[in-house]
Amino acid sequence: MKNCKIPFLICLISAVGLFIGGFFVPPTGVIDGSILSAAGILLAFAAIGQIPIILQSSKSAKITAGGQTIEITGHKSEHETDH
């Protein structure tokens, strides 16, 4: 599960690249809404990719967007051991 950081970094770098590239594509200096949507989707995929790591480390997370709330909790049972 340690390789889950690689897709996160790829999505993050791609999103930042879209933001930077948006300044150089006509109309220059304006980031279009489609670029913002694409970057938001990339960052959402990156966040979703971190869920297995959260569950394995017995941490919890709460995500709120608009009127929707998602709560993720990772609980280790007494039979599980750390490797």
Distance bins in CASP14 RR format, pairs under 12 A and 6 or more apart:
PFRMAT RR
TARGET T0000
AUTHOR 0000-0000-0000
RMODE 2
METHOD distances of the structure
MODEL  1
1 7 0 0 0 0 0 1 0 0 0 0 0
1 49 0 0 0 0 0 1 0 0 0 0 0
1 50 0 0 0 0 0 1 0 0 0 0 0
1 51 0 0 0 0 0 1 0 0 0 0 0
1 52 1 0 1 0 0 0 0 0 0 0 0
1 53 1 0 0 1 0 0 0 0 0 0 0
1 54 0 0 0 0 0 1 0 0 0 0 0
1 55 0 0 0 0 1 0 0 0 0 0 0
1 56 1 0 1 0 0 0 0 0 0 0 0
1 57 0 0 0 0 1 0 0 0 0 0 0
1 83 0 0 0 0 0 1 0 0 0 0 0
2 8 0 0 0 0 0 1 0 0 0 0 0
2 52 0 0 0 0 0 1 0 0 0 0 0
2 53 0 0 0 0 1 0 0 0 0 0 0
2 56 0 0 0 0 0 1 0 0 0 0 0
2 57 0 0 0 0 0 1 0 0 0 0 0
2 83 0 0 0 0 0 1 0 0 0 0 0
3 9 0 0 0 0 0 1 0 0 0 0 0
3 10 0 0 0 0 0 1 0 0 0 0 0
3 49 0 0 0 0 0 1 0 0 0 0 0
3 52 0 0 0 0 0 1 0 0 0 0 0
3 53 0 0 0 0 0 1 0 0 0 0 0
4 10 0 0 0 0 0 1 0 0 0 0 0
4 11 0 0 0 0 0 1 0 0 0 0 0
4 45 0 0 0 0 0 1 0 0 0 0 0
4 46 0 0 0 0 1 0 0 0 0 0 0
4 47 0 0 0 0 0 1 0 0 0 0 0
4 48 0 0 0 0 0 1 0 0 0 0 0
4 49 1 0 0 1 0 0 0 0 0 0 0
4 50 1 0 0 1 0 0 0 0 0 0 0
4 51 0 0 0 0 1 0 0 0 0 0 0
4 52 1 0 0 1 0 0 0 0 0 0 0
4 53 1 0 1 0 0 0 0 0 0 0 0
4 54 0 0 0 0 0 1 0 0 0 0 0
4 55 0 0 0 0 0 1 0 0 0 0 0
4 56 0 0 0 0 1 0 0 0 0 0 0
4 57 0 0 0 0 0 1 0 0 0 0 0
5 11 0 0 0 0 0 1 0 0 0 0 0
5 12 0 0 0 0 0 1 0 0 0 0 0
5 46 0 0 0 0 1 0 0 0 0 0 0
5 49 0 0 0 0 1 0 0 0 0 0 0
5 50 0 0 0 0 1 0 0 0 0 0 0
5 52 0 0 0 0 0 1 0 0 0 0 0
5 53 0 0 0 0 1 0 0 0 0 0 0
6 12 0 0 0 0 0 1 0 0 0 0 0
6 13 0 0 0 0 0 1 0 0 0 0 0
6 46 0 0 0 0 0 1 0 0 0 0 0
6 49 0 0 0 0 0 1 0 0 0 0 0
7 13 0 0 0 0 0 1 0 0 0 0 0
7 14 0 0 0 0 0 1 0 0 0 0 0
7 42 0 0 0 0 0 1 0 0 0 0 0
7 45 1 0 0 1 0 0 0 0 0 0 0
7 46 1 0 0 1 0 0 0 0 0 0 0
7 47 0 0 0 0 0 1 0 0 0 0 0
7 48 0 0 0 0 1 0 0 0 0 0 0
7 49 1 0 0 1 0 0 0 0 0 0 0
7 50 0 0 0 0 1 0 0 0 0 0 0
7 52 0 0 0 0 0 1 0 0 0 0 0
7 53 0 0 0 0 0 1 0 0 0 0 0
8 14 0 0 0 0 0 1 0 0 0 0 0
8 15 0 0 0 0 0 1 0 0 0 0 0
8 42 0 0 0 0 0 1 0 0 0 0 0
8 43 0 0 0 0 1 0 0 0 0 0 0
8 44 0 0 0 0 0 1 0 0 0 0 0
8 45 0 0 0 0 1 0 0 0 0 0 0
8 46 1 0 1 0 0 0 0 0 0 0 0
8 47 0 0 0 0 1 0 0 0 0 0 0
8 48 0 0 0 0 1 0 0 0 0 0 0
8 49 1 0 0 1 0 0 0 0 0 0 0
8 50 1 0 0 1 0 0 0 0 0 0 0
8 51 0 0 0 0 0 1 0 0 0 0 0
8 52 0 0 0 0 0 1 0 0 0 0 0
8 53 0 0 0 0 1 0 0 0 0 0 0
9 15 0 0 0 0 0 1 0 0 0 0 0
9 16 0 0 0 0 0 1 0 0 0 0 0
9 42 0 0 0 0 0 1 0 0 0 0 0
9 43 0 0 0 0 0 1 0 0 0 0 0
9 46 0 0 0 0 1 0 0 0 0 0 0
9 49 0 0 0 0 0 1 0 0 0 0 0
9 50 0 0 0 0 0 1 0 0 0 0 0
10 16 0 0 0 0 0 1 0 0 0 0 0
10 17 0 0 0 0 0 1 0 0 0 0 0
10 42 0 0 0 0 1 0 0 0 0 0 0
10 43 0 0 0 0 0 1 0 0 0 0 0
10 45 0 0 0 0 1 0 0 0 0 0 0
10 46 0 0 0 0 1 0 0 0 0 0 0
10 49 0 0 0 0 0 1 0 0 0 0 0
11 17 0 0 0 0 0 1 0 0 0 0 0
11 18 0 0 0 0 0 1 0 0 0 0 0
11 38 0 0 0 0 0 1 0 0 0 0 0
11 39 0 0 0 0 1 0 0 0 0 0 0
11 40 0 0 0 0 1 0 0 0 0 0 0
11 41 0 0 0 0 1 0 0 0 0 0 0
11 42 1 0 1 0 0 0 0 0 0 0 0
11 43 1 0 0 1 0 0 0 0 0 0 0
11 44 0 0 0 0 1 0 0 0 0 0 0
11 45 1 0 1 0 0 0 0 0 0 0 0
11 46 1 1 0 0 0 0 0 0 0 0 0
11 47 0 0 0 0 1 0 0 0 0 0 0
11 48 0 0 0 0 1 0 0 0 0 0 0
11 49 0 0 0 0 1 0 0 0 0 0 0
11 50 0 0 0 0 0 1 0 0 0 0 0
12 18 0 0 0 0 0 1 0 0 0 0 0
12 19 0 0 0 0 0 1 0 0 0 0 0
12 39 0 0 0 0 1 0 0 0 0 0 0
12 40 0 0 0 0 0 1 0 0 0 0 0
12 42 1 0 0 1 0 0 0 0 0 0 0
12 43 1 0 0 1 0 0 0 0 0 0 0
12 44 0 0 0 0 0 1 0 0 0 0 0
12 45 0 0 0 0 0 1 0 0 0 0 0
12 46 1 0 1 0 0 0 0 0 0 0 0
12 47 0 0 0 0 0 1 0 0 0 0 0
12 49 0 0 0 0 0 1 0 0 0 0 0
12 50 0 0 0 0 0 1 0 0 0 0 0
13 19 0 0 0 0 0 1 0 0 0 0 0
13 20 0 0 0 0 0 1 0 0 0 0 0
13 39 0 0 0 0 0 1 0 0 0 0 0
13 42 0 0 0 0 1 0 0 0 0 0 0
13 43 0 0 0 0 0 1 0 0 0 0 0
13 46 0 0 0 0 1 0 0 0 0 0 0
14 20 0 0 0 0 0 1 0 0 0 0 0
14 21 0 0 0 0 0 1 0 0 0 0 0
14 35 0 0 0 0 0 1 0 0 0 0 0
14 38 0 0 0 0 1 0 0 0 0 0 0
14 39 0 0 0 0 1 0 0 0 0 0 0
14 40 0 0 0 0 0 1 0 0 0 0 0
14 41 0 0 0 0 0 1 0 0 0 0 0
14 42 1 0 1 0 0 0 0 0 0 0 0
14 43 0 0 0 0 1 0 0 0 0 0 0
14 45 0 0 0 0 1 0 0 0 0 0 0
14 46 0 0 0 0 1 0 0 0 0 0 0
15 21 0 0 0 0 0 1 0 0 0 0 0
15 22 0 0 0 0 0 1 0 0 0 0 0
15 31 0 0 0 0 0 1 0 0 0 0 0
15 35 0 0 0 0 1 0 0 0 0 0 0
15 36 0 0 0 0 1 0 0 0 0 0 0
15 37 0 0 0 0 0 1 0 0 0 0 0
15 38 1 0 0 1 0 0 0 0 0 0 0
15 39 1 0 1 0 0 0 0 0 0 0 0
15 40 1 0 0 1 0 0 0 0 0 0 0
15 41 0 0 0 0 1 0 0 0 0 0 0
15 42 1 0 1 0 0 0 0 0 0 0 0
15 43 1 0 1 0 0 0 0 0 0 0 0
15 44 0 0 0 0 1 0 0 0 0 0 0
15 45 0 0 0 0 1 0 0 0 0 0 0
15 46 1 0 0 1 0 0 0 0 0 0 0
15 47 0 0 0 0 0 1 0 0 0 0 0
16 22 0 0 0 0 0 1 0 0 0 0 0
16 23 0 0 0 0 0 1 0 0 0 0 0
16 35 0 0 0 0 0 1 0 0 0 0 0
16 38 0 0 0 0 0 1 0 0 0 0 0
16 39 1 0 0 1 0 0 0 0 0 0 0
16 40 0 0 0 0 0 1 0 0 0 0 0
16 42 0 0 0 0 1 0 0 0 0 0 0
16 43 0 0 0 0 1 0 0 0 0 0 0
16 46 0 0 0 0 0 1 0 0 0 0 0
17 23 0 0 0 0 0 1 0 0 0 0 0
17 24 0 0 0 0 0 1 0 0 0 0 0
17 25 0 0 0 0 0 1 0 0 0 0 0
17 31 0 0 0 0 0 1 0 0 0 0 0
17 35 0 0 0 0 1 0 0 0 0 0 0
17 38 0 0 0 0 0 1 0 0 0 0 0
17 39 0 0 0 0 1 0 0 0 0 0 0
17 42 0 0 0 0 1 0 0 0 0 0 0
17 43 0 0 0 0 0 1 0 0 0 0 0
18 24 0 0 0 0 0 1 0 0 0 0 0
18 25 0 0 0 0 0 1 0 0 0 0 0
18 31 0 0 0 0 1 0 0 0 0 0 0
18 32 0 0 0 0 1 0 0 0 0 0 0
18 33 0 0 0 0 0 1 0 0 0 0 0
18 34 0 0 0 0 1 0 0 0 0 0 0
18 35 1 0 1 0 0 0 0 0 0 0 0
18 36 0 0 0 0 1 0 0 0 0 0 0
18 37 0 0 0 0 1 0 0 0 0 0 0
18 38 1 0 1 0 0 0 0 0 0 0 0
18 39 1 0 1 0 0 0 0 0 0 0 0
18 40 0 0 0 0 1 0 0 0 0 0 0
18 41 0 0 0 0 0 1 0 0 0 0 0
18 42 1 0 0 1 0 0 0 0 0 0 0
18 43 0 0 0 0 0 1 0 0 0 0 0
19 25 0 0 0 0 0 1 0 0 0 0 0
19 29 0 0 0 0 0 1 0 0 0 0 0
19 30 0 0 0 0 0 1 0 0 0 0 0
19 31 1 0 0 1 0 0 0 0 0 0 0
19 32 0 0 0 0 0 1 0 0 0 0 0
19 33 0 0 0 0 0 1 0 0 0 0 0
19 35 1 0 0 1 0 0 0 0 0 0 0
19 36 0 0 0 0 1 0 0 0 0 0 0
19 38 0 0 0 0 1 0 0 0 0 0 0
19 39 1 0 0 1 0 0 0 0 0 0 0
19 40 0 0 0 0 0 1 0 0 0 0 0
19 42 0 0 0 0 0 1 0 0 0 0 0
19 43 0 0 0 0 0 1 0 0 0 0 0
20 29 0 0 0 0 0 1 0 0 0 0 0
20 31 0 0 0 0 1 0 0 0 0 0 0
20 35 0 0 0 0 0 1 0 0 0 0 0
20 39 0 0 0 0 0 1 0 0 0 0 0
21 28 0 0 0 0 0 1 0 0 0 0 0
21 29 0 0 0 0 1 0 0 0 0 0 0
21 30 0 0 0 0 0 1 0 0 0 0 0
21 31 0 0 0 0 1 0 0 0 0 0 0
21 32 0 0 0 0 0 1 0 0 0 0 0
21 35 1 0 0 1 0 0 0 0 0 0 0
21 38 0 0 0 0 0 1 0 0 0 0 0
21 39 0 0 0 0 0 1 0 0 0 0 0
22 28 0 0 0 0 1 0 0 0 0 0 0
22 29 1 0 0 1 0 0 0 0 0 0 0
22 30 1 0 0 1 0 0 0 0 0 0 0
22 31 1 0 1 0 0 0 0 0 0 0 0
22 32 1 0 0 1 0 0 0 0 0 0 0
22 33 0 0 0 0 1 0 0 0 0 0 0
22 34 0 0 0 0 1 0 0 0 0 0 0
22 35 1 0 1 0 0 0 0 0 0 0 0
22 36 0 0 0 0 1 0 0 0 0 0 0
22 38 0 0 0 0 0 1 0 0 0 0 0
22 39 0 0 0 0 1 0 0 0 0 0 0
23 29 1 0 1 0 0 0 0 0 0 0 0
23 30 1 0 0 1 0 0 0 0 0 0 0
23 31 1 0 0 1 0 0 0 0 0 0 0
23 32 0 0 0 0 0 1 0 0 0 0 0
23 35 0 0 0 0 1 0 0 0 0 0 0
24 30 0 0 0 0 0 1 0 0 0 0 0
24 31 0 0 0 0 0 1 0 0 0 0 0
24 35 0 0 0 0 0 1 0 0 0 0 0
25 31 0 0 0 0 1 0 0 0 0 0 0
25 32 1 0 0 1 0 0 0 0 0 0 0
25 34 0 0 0 0 0 1 0 0 0 0 0
25 35 0 0 0 0 1 0 0 0 0 0 0
26 32 0 0 0 0 1 0 0 0 0 0 0
29 35 0 0 0 0 0 1 0 0 0 0 0
30 36 0 0 0 0 0 1 0 0 0 0 0
31 37 0 0 0 0 0 1 0 0 0 0 0
31 38 0 0 0 0 0 1 0 0 0 0 0
31 39 0 0 0 0 1 0 0 0 0 0 0
32 38 0 0 0 0 1 0 0 0 0 0 0
32 39 0 0 0 0 0 1 0 0 0 0 0
33 39 0 0 0 0 1 0 0 0 0 0 0
33 40 0 0 0 0 0 1 0 0 0 0 0
33 41 0 0 0 0 0 1 0 0 0 0 0
34 40 0 0 0 0 0 1 0 0 0 0 0
34 41 0 0 0 0 0 1 0 0 0 0 0
35 41 0 0 0 0 0 1 0 0 0 0 0
35 42 0 0 0 0 0 1 0 0 0 0 0
36 42 0 0 0 0 0 1 0 0 0 0 0
36 43 0 0 0 0 0 1 0 0 0 0 0
37 43 0 0 0 0 0 1 0 0 0 0 0
37 44 0 0 0 0 0 1 0 0 0 0 0
38 44 0 0 0 0 0 1 0 0 0 0 0
38 45 0 0 0 0 0 1 0 0 0 0 0
39 45 0 0 0 0 0 1 0 0 0 0 0
39 46 0 0 0 0 0 1 0 0 0 0 0
40 46 0 0 0 0 1 0 0 0 0 0 0
40 47 0 0 0 0 1 0 0 0 0 0 0
40 48 0 0 0 0 0 1 0 0 0 0 0
40 65 0 0 0 0 0 1 0 0 0 0 0
41 47 0 0 0 0 0 1 0 0 0 0 0
41 48 0 0 0 0 0 1 0 0 0 0 0
42 48 0 0 0 0 0 1 0 0 0 0 0
42 49 0 0 0 0 0 1 0 0 0 0 0
43 49 0 0 0 0 0 1 0 0 0 0 0
43 50 0 0 0 0 0 1 0 0 0 0 0
43 63 0 0 0 0 0 1 0 0 0 0 0
43 65 0 0 0 0 0 1 0 0 0 0 0
44 50 0 0 0 0 0 1 0 0 0 0 0
44 51 0 0 0 0 0 1 0 0 0 0 0
44 63 0 0 0 0 1 0 0 0 0 0 0
44 65 0 0 0 0 1 0 0 0 0 0 0
44 70 0 0 0 0 0 1 0 0 0 0 0
45 51 0 0 0 0 0 1 0 0 0 0 0
46 53 0 0 0 0 0 1 0 0 0 0 0
47 53 0 0 0 0 0 1 0 0 0 0 0
47 54 0 0 0 0 0 1 0 0 0 0 0
47 61 0 0 0 0 1 0 0 0 0 0 0
47 63 1 0 0 1 0 0 0 0 0 0 0
47 65 0 0 0 0 0 1 0 0 0 0 0
47 70 0 0 0 0 0 1 0 0 0 0 0
47 72 0 0 0 0 0 1 0 0 0 0 0
48 54 0 0 0 0 0 1 0 0 0 0 0
48 61 0 0 0 0 0 1 0 0 0 0 0
48 63 0 0 0 0 1 0 0 0 0 0 0
48 70 0 0 0 0 1 0 0 0 0 0 0
48 72 0 0 0 0 0 1 0 0 0 0 0
49 55 0 0 0 0 0 1 0 0 0 0 0
49 61 0 0 0 0 0 1 0 0 0 0 0
49 72 0 0 0 0 0 1 0 0 0 0 0
50 56 0 0 0 0 0 1 0 0 0 0 0
50 57 0 0 0 0 0 1 0 0 0 0 0
50 59 0 0 0 0 0 1 0 0 0 0 0
50 61 0 0 0 0 1 0 0 0 0 0 0
50 63 0 0 0 0 0 1 0 0 0 0 0
50 72 0 0 0 0 1 0 0 0 0 0 0
51 57 0 0 0 0 0 1 0 0 0 0 0
51 59 0 0 0 0 0 1 0 0 0 0 0
51 60 0 0 0 0 0 1 0 0 0 0 0
51 61 1 0 0 1 0 0 0 0 0 0 0
51 63 0 0 0 0 1 0 0 0 0 0 0
51 70 0 0 0 0 1 0 0 0 0 0 0
51 71 0 0 0 0 0 1 0 0 0 0 0
51 72 1 0 1 0 0 0 0 0 0 0 0
51 73 0 0 0 0 0 1 0 0 0 0 0
51 74 0 0 0 0 1 0 0 0 0 0 0
52 59 0 0 0 0 0 1 0 0 0 0 0
52 61 0 0 0 0 0 1 0 0 0 0 0
52 72 0 0 0 0 0 1 0 0 0 0 0
52 74 0 0 0 0 0 1 0 0 0 0 0
53 59 0 0 0 0 1 0 0 0 0 0 0
53 61 0 0 0 0 0 1 0 0 0 0 0
53 72 0 0 0 0 0 1 0 0 0 0 0
53 74 0 0 0 0 0 1 0 0 0 0 0
54 60 1 0 0 1 0 0 0 0 0 0 0
54 61 1 0 1 0 0 0 0 0 0 0 0
54 62 0 0 0 0 0 1 0 0 0 0 0
54 63 0 0 0 0 0 1 0 0 0 0 0
54 70 0 0 0 0 0 1 0 0 0 0 0
54 71 0 0 0 0 0 1 0 0 0 0 0
54 72 1 0 1 0 0 0 0 0 0 0 0
54 73 0 0 0 0 1 0 0 0 0 0 0
54 74 1 0 0 1 0 0 0 0 0 0 0
54 75 0 0 0 0 0 1 0 0 0 0 0
55 61 0 0 0 0 1 0 0 0 0 0 0
55 72 1 0 0 1 0 0 0 0 0 0 0
55 73 0 0 0 0 1 0 0 0 0 0 0
55 74 1 0 1 0 0 0 0 0 0 0 0
55 75 0 0 0 0 1 0 0 0 0 0 0
55 76 0 0 0 0 1 0 0 0 0 0 0
55 80 0 0 0 0 0 1 0 0 0 0 0
56 72 0 0 0 0 0 1 0 0 0 0 0
56 74 0 0 0 0 1 0 0 0 0 0 0
56 75 0 0 0 0 0 1 0 0 0 0 0
56 76 0 0 0 0 1 0 0 0 0 0 0
56 80 0 0 0 0 1 0 0 0 0 0 0
56 82 0 0 0 0 1 0 0 0 0 0 0
56 83 0 0 0 0 0 1 0 0 0 0 0
57 72 0 0 0 0 0 1 0 0 0 0 0
57 73 0 0 0 0 0 1 0 0 0 0 0
57 74 1 0 0 1 0 0 0 0 0 0 0
57 75 0 0 0 0 0 1 0 0 0 0 0
57 76 0 0 0 0 1 0 0 0 0 0 0
57 80 0 0 0 0 0 1 0 0 0 0 0
57 82 0 0 0 0 1 0 0 0 0 0 0
58 72 0 0 0 0 0 1 0 0 0 0 0
58 73 0 0 0 0 1 0 0 0 0 0 0
58 74 1 0 1 0 0 0 0 0 0 0 0
58 75 1 0 0 1 0 0 0 0 0 0 0
58 76 1 0 1 0 0 0 0 0 0 0 0
58 77 0 0 0 0 0 1 0 0 0 0 0
58 80 0 0 0 0 1 0 0 0 0 0 0
58 82 0 0 0 0 1 0 0 0 0 0 0
59 71 0 0 0 0 0 1 0 0 0 0 0
59 72 0 0 0 0 1 0 0 0 0 0 0
59 73 0 0 0 0 1 0 0 0 0 0 0
59 74 1 0 0 1 0 0 0 0 0 0 0
59 75 0 0 0 0 0 1 0 0 0 0 0
59 76 0 0 0 0 0 1 0 0 0 0 0
60 70 0 0 0 0 0 1 0 0 0 0 0
60 71 1 0 0 1 0 0 0 0 0 0 0
60 72 1 0 0 1 0 0 0 0 0 0 0
60 73 1 0 1 0 0 0 0 0 0 0 0
60 74 1 0 0 1 0 0 0 0 0 0 0
60 75 0 0 0 0 1 0 0 0 0 0 0
61 69 0 0 0 0 0 1 0 0 0 0 0
61 70 0 0 0 0 1 0 0 0 0 0 0
61 71 1 0 0 1 0 0 0 0 0 0 0
61 72 1 0 1 0 0 0 0 0 0 0 0
61 73 0 0 0 0 1 0 0 0 0 0 0
61 74 0 0 0 0 1 0 0 0 0 0 0
62 68 0 0 0 0 0 1 0 0 0 0 0
62 69 1 0 0 1 0 0 0 0 0 0 0
62 70 1 0 0 1 0 0 0 0 0 0 0
62 71 1 0 1 0 0 0 0 0 0 0 0
62 72 1 0 0 1 0 0 0 0 0 0 0
62 73 0 0 0 0 1 0 0 0 0 0 0
63 69 1 0 0 1 0 0 0 0 0 0 0
63 70 1 0 1 0 0 0 0 0 0 0 0
63 71 1 0 0 1 0 0 0 0 0 0 0
63 72 1 0 0 1 0 0 0 0 0 0 0
64 70 1 0 0 1 0 0 0 0 0 0 0
64 71 0 0 0 0 1 0 0 0 0 0 0
74 80 0 0 0 0 0 1 0 0 0 0 0
76 82 0 0 0 0 1 0 0 0 0 0 0
END
